[in-house]
Amino acid sequence: MDPIERRKELLRFESEFVKTLPPLPATLTEEYLTIPGDHEKQLKVIRPTHLPATGSAPLILLFHGGGFRAGTIEQLTRPAREFAETFGAVVVSAGYKLVPEHVFPENVEDAYDTLLWVARNSKEKLGVDLKNGFVVGGYSAGANIAAVLATLATARGDLPPSITPTGSFLIIPTLLVPSILPKEYTPLYTSRVENKDGAPGGPIRLSTEVIDGILAALNPDVHSPLFSPFNCAEDVLKQLPRTYIQVGGRDCLRDDGVVYEAFLRARGVDVRLDVSEGLGHTAYSIFTQKRDVEEEELKGKTMEGIKWLFRL
C-alpha cells in the first residue's frame, strides 16, 4: 500500500478505536500541548487530576508505532490512561517525522528534540520530578526510537544526569538487521525465518517481507548508532537504564527483543524480557479491545513492566 494511504488508513483505525474506549475517569485529565519551534509538534498529556503539590509525579514518554510512516499520538491512549491512573504518573504521547516526507535520521532526531524539551520543561509544564522516574518507551517503530533515545541521552550529554531517563520501555521493538547481528547471537536470531509470514493480530499482519519494505523506505544507515543500540560504543551501552522488553512469540520481530535482552544483560544492564508465546506483532494499545484472557494477560505483563521500571 502507498505509505500515505497507509497513514490515512491507520488514522481512521485509531480515530475509531479511541472512540470505543471507556470514558475518561474523573481521576484523570487529558490535554494537548504544542512544542514551539520551526516544526511545531503536538503532545498528548494524560495526568492525574490531583497531582502532588510538590510536583513529585514520575514521567512516562511514549512514541507510537506505525512502521515509521504512520501512527498518531492517539494510538497509546489506552495504556497511557492506565499508567497515569495506576502509577500516579504524567504520561506524554509523542510523535516524530514520518516516511516518505522525512527519512532517516530525521525521525529519531525529531524524537530526540522532543525528549530534550520534555526533560527541560518537566517541572514547569508537566508538574513532574524526573528524579522520581523518567521512563522513555515506544511500540514497534516507536520502540526502536525509544531504544536509540536512551543511548543518545547518554552519549550526547545534553542533559544533566539528574534528568536523564531512568527506564526504557520497549514493546515489540524493531532493532536488528542481519548485517549488524553480533555473531555470538546468531543461534537466537531465528524469528525472521520461523515467523516470516507473520501472525494474525494488531492492525496489520507483519511479515518479514513487510519489514524489509519498511526499512527500504526508511533508508537508514544500518550501521549508525541512530539506527540501533547494537551499533553503540561499549561505554554507552554499559550506562543504559533499566530496560523492559516485550515481544510476541509468533512475531517475525520476536528475536530483535530476545537478542537485545541477552546483549544488554552481557553488558551489565538491568533488563527484563516478556514473551507472549501465542501472539504475533501485538501489544497492549487501543487496538486490543477484545478483553479476552489473552489480552488480560498482555495487559498484566505491560502494567508489571512499568511497575518494574519504577522499582515498585
C-alpha positions as CSV (number, residue, x, y, z in Angstrom):
1,M,0.0,0.0,0.0
2,D,1.1,3.6,-0.7
3,P,2.6,5.0,2.5
4,I,0.3,8.0,2.5
5,E,-2.7,5.8,2.0
6,R,-1.4,3.5,4.8
7,R,-1.1,6.5,7.1
8,K,-4.7,7.6,6.3
9,E,-6.0,4.1,6.9
10,L,-4.2,3.8,10.3
11,L,-5.5,7.3,11.2
12,R,-9.1,6.1,10.6
13,F,-8.5,3.0,12.7
14,E,-7.1,5.0,15.6
15,S,-9.9,7.5,15.5
16,E,-12.5,4.8,15.6
17,F,-10.8,2.8,18.3
18,V,-10.3,5.8,20.6
19,K,-14.0,6.5,20.5
20,T,-14.7,3.0,21.8
21,L,-12.6,3.3,24.9
22,P,-14.3,3.7,28.2
23,P,-15.0,7.3,29.3
24,L,-12.0,9.2,30.7
25,P,-12.0,8.6,34.5
26,A,-12.7,11.6,36.7
27,T,-9.4,11.0,38.3
28,L,-7.6,11.9,35.1
29,T,-7.3,14.8,32.7
30,E,-6.1,14.9,29.1
31,E,-4.8,17.9,27.2
32,Y,-2.7,18.7,24.1
33,L,0.5,20.8,24.3
34,T,2.4,22.2,21.4
35,I,6.1,22.4,21.4
36,P,7.1,25.7,19.8
37,G,9.6,25.9,17.0
38,D,10.0,25.8,13.2
39,H,8.4,22.3,13.2
40,E,5.5,22.6,15.7
41,K,4.8,19.3,17.4
42,Q,1.8,18.3,19.4
43,L,1.9,16.2,22.5
44,K,-1.0,14.4,24.3
45,V,-0.6,14.7,28.0
46,I,-2.6,12.4,30.4
47,R,-2.2,13.1,34.1
48,P,-3.9,12.5,37.5
49,T,-6.4,15.3,38.2
50,H,-4.8,16.0,41.6
51,L,-1.1,15.9,41.3
52,P,1.0,16.2,44.4
53,A,1.7,19.8,45.2
54,T,5.4,19.1,45.4
55,G,5.4,18.1,41.7
56,S,6.8,14.7,42.6
57,A,5.0,12.6,40.0
58,P,7.1,10.5,37.6
59,L,7.0,10.8,33.9
60,I,6.4,8.4,31.1
61,L,7.2,9.5,27.5
62,L,5.8,7.2,24.8
63,F,6.3,7.0,21.0
64,H,3.7,5.3,18.8
65,G,4.2,2.6,16.2
66,G,3.3,2.5,12.5
67,G,6.3,1.4,10.5
68,F,8.0,4.8,10.7
69,R,5.4,6.0,8.2
70,A,2.1,6.2,10.1
71,G,0.5,6.4,13.5
72,T,-0.6,9.3,15.8
73,I,-0.3,10.4,19.4
74,E,-3.8,8.8,20.0
75,Q,-2.5,5.3,19.4
76,L,-1.4,4.7,23.0
77,T,-4.3,6.4,24.8
78,R,-5.5,3.2,26.4
79,P,-2.2,2.2,28.2
80,A,-1.4,5.8,28.8
81,R,-4.6,6.3,30.8
82,E,-4.0,3.2,32.8
83,F,-0.4,4.1,33.5
84,A,-1.4,7.5,34.8
85,E,-4.2,6.1,36.9
86,T,-2.3,3.2,38.4
87,F,1.1,4.8,38.9
88,G,0.2,8.4,39.5
89,A,2.4,9.3,36.6
90,V,2.2,12.0,33.9
91,V,2.1,10.3,30.6
92,V,3.1,12.1,27.4
93,S,2.3,10.6,24.0
94,A,4.5,11.9,21.2
95,G,5.1,11.5,17.5
96,Y,8.0,12.0,15.1
97,K,8.7,12.9,11.5
98,L,7.4,10.2,9.1
99,V,8.5,8.5,5.9
100,P,8.3,9.3,3.0
101,E,8.5,13.1,3.6
102,H,11.3,12.6,6.1
103,V,13.8,9.8,6.0
104,F,16.5,8.5,8.4
105,P,17.7,10.0,10.7
106,E,15.2,12.8,10.8
107,N,12.7,10.6,12.7
108,V,15.0,9.9,15.6
109,E,16.5,13.4,15.7
110,D,12.9,14.8,15.8
111,A,12.1,12.5,18.7
112,Y,15.3,13.4,20.5
113,D,14.3,17.1,20.3
114,T,11.0,16.1,21.9
115,L,12.9,14.2,24.7
116,L,15.0,17.3,25.4
117,W,12.0,19.6,25.5
118,V,10.0,17.3,27.8
119,A,13.0,16.8,30.2
120,R,13.9,20.6,30.3
121,N,10.2,21.6,30.9
122,S,9.2,18.7,33.1
123,K,8.6,20.6,36.3
124,E,7.2,23.9,34.8
125,K,5.0,22.5,32.0
126,L,4.2,19.0,33.2
127,G,4.4,19.2,37.0
128,V,6.7,16.2,37.5
129,D,10.0,15.4,39.2
130,L,12.2,13.3,36.9
131,K,14.2,12.1,39.9
132,N,11.2,10.0,40.9
133,G,11.2,8.2,37.5
134,F,11.6,9.1,33.8
135,V,10.6,6.2,31.5
136,V,11.0,6.6,27.8
137,G,9.2,4.0,25.7
138,G,7.6,3.1,22.5
139,Y,5.8,0.4,20.5
140,S,7.2,-1.2,17.4
141,A,8.9,1.6,15.3
142,G,8.4,3.8,18.4
143,A,10.3,1.2,20.4
144,N,13.2,1.5,18.0
145,I,13.2,5.2,18.6
146,A,12.9,4.9,22.3
147,A,15.9,2.5,22.5
148,V,18.0,4.8,20.4
149,L,17.0,7.8,22.6
150,A,18.3,6.1,25.7
151,T,21.7,5.8,24.0
152,L,21.7,9.4,22.7
153,A,20.7,10.8,26.2
154,T,23.9,9.1,27.5
155,A,26.2,9.7,24.6
156,R,25.5,13.3,23.8
157,G,25.3,14.6,27.4
158,D,22.8,17.3,26.6
159,L,21.0,16.7,29.9
160,P,22.4,16.5,33.5
161,P,22.4,13.1,35.0
162,S,19.6,14.0,37.3
163,I,17.1,14.3,34.5
164,T,18.2,11.6,32.1
165,P,15.9,8.6,31.5
166,T,15.7,6.1,34.3
167,G,14.0,3.3,32.3
168,S,13.4,2.1,28.8
169,F,10.0,0.5,27.9
170,L,10.4,-1.4,24.6
171,I,7.3,-3.1,23.2
172,I,7.5,-5.3,20.1
173,P,10.7,-3.4,19.0
174,T,12.5,-3.4,15.7
175,L,16.2,-3.2,16.4
176,L,18.1,-5.5,14.1
177,V,19.0,-6.4,10.6
178,P,21.2,-9.4,9.8
179,S,24.3,-7.3,8.9
180,I,24.6,-5.9,12.4
181,L,23.7,-9.0,14.4
182,P,26.7,-9.9,16.7
183,K,27.8,-13.4,15.6
184,E,27.6,-14.8,19.1
185,Y,23.8,-14.3,19.0
186,T,23.2,-16.0,15.7
187,P,21.5,-19.0,17.3
188,L,19.0,-16.8,19.0
189,Y,18.0,-14.9,15.8
190,T,15.6,-17.2,14.0
191,S,12.2,-15.5,14.0
192,R,12.6,-13.7,10.7
193,V,12.6,-17.2,9.1
194,E,10.4,-19.1,11.6
195,N,7.7,-16.4,11.5
196,K,8.3,-14.9,8.1
197,D,4.7,-14.9,7.1
198,G,3.6,-13.1,10.3
199,A,0.7,-14.0,12.6
200,P,-2.8,-12.5,13.0
201,G,-3.2,-9.7,15.5
202,G,-2.7,-6.0,15.6
203,P,-3.8,-3.6,12.8
204,I,-1.6,-5.4,10.2
205,R,-0.2,-8.9,9.7
206,L,3.5,-8.1,9.9
207,S,5.8,-10.3,7.8
208,T,9.5,-10.3,7.1
209,E,8.7,-9.0,3.6
210,V,6.8,-6.1,5.1
211,I,9.6,-5.3,7.5
212,D,12.1,-5.3,4.5
213,G,9.8,-2.9,2.7
214,I,9.5,-0.6,5.7
215,L,13.3,-0.4,6.2
216,A,13.8,0.2,2.4
217,A,11.5,3.2,2.7
218,L,13.2,4.5,5.8
219,N,16.6,4.0,4.1
220,P,18.7,4.1,7.3
221,D,22.4,3.7,7.7
222,V,22.0,0.4,9.5
223,H,25.5,0.7,11.0
224,S,24.7,4.0,12.7
225,P,24.0,4.4,16.4
226,L,21.0,6.4,15.3
227,F,19.5,3.2,13.8
228,S,20.1,0.7,16.6
229,P,21.8,0.4,20.0
230,F,23.7,-2.6,18.6
231,N,25.9,0.0,16.9
232,C,26.8,1.9,20.0
233,A,30.1,2.1,21.9
234,E,30.5,-0.2,24.8
235,D,30.9,2.6,27.3
236,V,27.5,4.0,26.3
237,L,25.8,0.6,26.4
238,K,27.0,-0.1,30.0
239,Q,25.3,3.1,31.2
240,L,21.9,2.3,29.8
241,P,19.0,2.5,32.2
242,R,16.9,-0.4,33.4
243,T,15.1,-1.9,30.4
244,Y,11.9,-3.7,29.9
245,I,11.3,-5.6,26.6
246,Q,8.1,-7.3,25.4
247,V,7.7,-9.4,22.3
248,G,5.2,-11.9,20.7
249,G,6.3,-15.4,20.2
250,R,4.9,-15.6,16.7
251,D,6.2,-12.2,15.6
252,C,8.8,-12.0,12.9
253,L,10.4,-9.3,15.1
254,R,10.5,-11.5,18.2
255,D,14.2,-12.1,18.2
256,D,15.0,-8.4,17.9
257,G,13.9,-8.2,21.5
258,V,15.2,-11.6,22.5
259,V,18.7,-10.8,21.3
260,Y,18.7,-7.3,22.7
261,E,17.9,-8.7,26.2
262,A,20.9,-11.0,26.0
263,F,23.0,-8.3,24.6
264,L,22.2,-5.8,27.4
265,R,22.5,-8.5,30.1
266,A,26.0,-9.3,28.9
267,R,26.9,-5.6,29.5
268,G,25.6,-5.5,33.0
269,V,22.3,-3.6,32.2
270,D,19.3,-4.5,34.4
271,V,16.9,-5.9,31.8
272,R,13.7,-7.9,31.8
273,L,12.1,-9.8,28.8
274,D,8.5,-11.0,28.5
275,V,7.5,-13.3,25.6
276,S,3.8,-13.8,24.9
277,E,4.2,-17.1,23.0
278,G,0.9,-17.2,21.2
279,L,0.9,-13.6,19.9
280,G,2.3,-12.0,16.8
281,H,3.1,-8.3,16.4
282,T,0.6,-7.4,19.0
283,A,0.8,-5.0,22.0
284,Y,-1.5,-3.6,24.6
285,S,-2.9,-0.5,22.9
286,I,-6.1,1.0,21.6
287,F,-6.2,-2.0,19.1
288,T,-6.5,-4.6,21.8
289,Q,-10.1,-4.4,22.9
290,K,-11.4,-8.0,22.8
291,R,-10.9,-8.1,26.6
292,D,-10.3,-11.9,26.5
293,V,-7.9,-13.9,28.6
294,E,-5.1,-13.4,26.2
295,E,-5.5,-9.6,26.2
296,E,-5.8,-9.5,30.0
297,E,-2.5,-11.4,30.3
298,L,-0.9,-8.9,27.9
299,K,-2.3,-6.0,29.9
300,G,-0.9,-7.6,33.1
301,K,2.6,-8.0,31.6
302,T,2.5,-4.4,30.4
303,M,1.5,-3.0,33.7
304,E,4.0,-5.1,35.6
305,G,6.7,-3.9,33.2
306,I,6.1,-0.3,34.1
307,K,5.9,-1.2,37.8
308,W,9.3,-2.9,37.5
309,L,10.8,0.1,35.8
310,F,9.6,2.3,38.6
311,R,11.0,-0.2,41.1
312,L,7.7,-0.5,42.9
